[in-house]
């Protein structure tokens, strides 16, 4: 949808899709259903990026979140053998404090978004080329890029170690 082909209803449909999938992540009792709902939520975000004429960010969203992060979460679920979450974990004593706090944060964010002077879409947007992005990623930001990959590897190793400890106890 390059240029001015973007229609606001597409965004509203995608936002509704992302919201429903996000609610599925926290509402499903089975952990694997929550993980699948998370994958669909990430895909909805990727489609939103594509609808907003940001194909590179959409592809990165699919590769990083739908591909890597979701697979790590699914592997962690399979290694820990937790198949169902208890309802007392979903609705507990913290809900009394968390629900009003979440509503207050949503209200503040809504007020900031409505009162912000954003301007028209695409007026002064600067879209760097793929060459500029890759030059920044592999020259200036190569250390943070590699550090993130090490953190992801450490998280995966930690999940495996924790799963093995639980397996040895039982």
N, C-alpha and C positions, 0 to 999 in steps of 0.2 A: 504494500500500500504506500508507495512513494508519493511524495508531494502532498496534496490536500485531500486524498481519498479516505482519510480516517473519519469515521462516523462515531459520534459519542455513544450510540447504542451498542456498538461493538465493545467499547470499554465497559459499559454497565453490565453487559452479559458476562464478560470475562471477570469483572469484579465480583459479580454474584457467584460465578463458578469457583473462584478462589476462596471466597468467604465460606461457601458450603463445604468445600474440601478441607479448609482449615478447621471448621467446626467438627468435621469427621475425624480429624487427627486427634482431637481431645475428647470426643464423645464416644468413639467405639470402645467396646469392652475388650475385644481381641486386639492385641498389640500389632499383629501382622496387618489387620485391616487399617489400623491407624497409619502404618508405614505406607501402605498402598495409597491411602488418601493423601498422604504427604507428597507422594510422587505425582498424583494428579494436580495437587496444588502447585507444585513447582512447574508442571507443564502449563498450567493456566497463566502463571507469571511469564513464562517464556512466550506464550502466544500474545500476551499483553505487550511485551517488548517488541515483538514482530509487528503488531498492529500499530505501534507508535514509531514505526520506521527505524528501528534499532536492531537490524538483523544480527550484528556481531554480538551484542549483549544477549540476544535470544539464543544464539548458538552456544555461547558460554554458559548460559543458564542451564541449557539441556545437558551439556557435557559435564559441568561441575556439579550441579545440584541433582538433576535427575539421574545422571550417570554415577558419579563418584560418591557423593554424600548419601544418597538413597541406598546405594549398594552397601556402604559401610554400616548404615543403620539396620538394614535387613540382615547382614551377616551378624551383627551384634545381637539381634533378636534371636537368630537361629542358634548362636553359640550359648546364649544364656538360658535357653529353653523356657523362657517366660512366654506363655501363650495368652494369658488373660490378665487384665488388671482388675483389681478389686474395686467395687463401687465406693467403698469407704475411703479409698485413696483419692477418688475424684471429688466427692463431696465430703469434706472433713472440716475441722475447726478453722482452718485457714481460709475457707471460702467466705466466711463472714467478713474478713478483712480484705481479701483479694478482690471480691466483686465490686465493692464501692471504689476501691483504688483503680481498678481497670476502667470503670465508668468515668472516673475523674480524669484519668489520663486520656481517654478517648475524647472527652469534652474539651480538654485543653488543646489537644492536637487538632481537633475540628475547628476551634476558634482561631488557632494560628493559621491553618490552611485557608479559611474563609477570609481572614483579614490581611493575608499576605498579598502584596502587589506582584503577582507573578508575570503579568503581561500576556500577550497572545502567544499561542504555541508556535514555535519556530521563528519568532521574530529575531532573536539574537543568539539562537542556539549555535554553538560551535561544535561540529562533529569532527573529531580527528580521524585521520585515515588509518587504515589497518597498519600501514608502515610506521606511522607515528606511535600508535599504541604498542606495537611489538618492540620498537626501539626503546620506549620507556620501560616496558616490562623486562626486557632482557639486558638492559644497560643500567638504568638508574635504579630500578626496583628489583633487581635480581636477588638481592639478599632477602627482602621480605617474602618474595615468591618462593624461594627455597626453604625459608623458615616455616612457612605455612605447610609445605609438603612434609617437612619433618614432624610438625605437630600432628598432622593427620596420620602419619605412620606410627607415631608414639601412641596415639589414641587407639589405633587398631591393635597394636601389641598389648596395650593395657586391657582392652576388651577380651582378648584371647586369654591373658593371664588370669583375669577375674573369672572367666568362664571355666577355666581349668581348675581353679581353687574350689569353686562350687561343685564341680564334678567329682573332685577327690573327696570332699566332705560327705557326699551322698553315696 
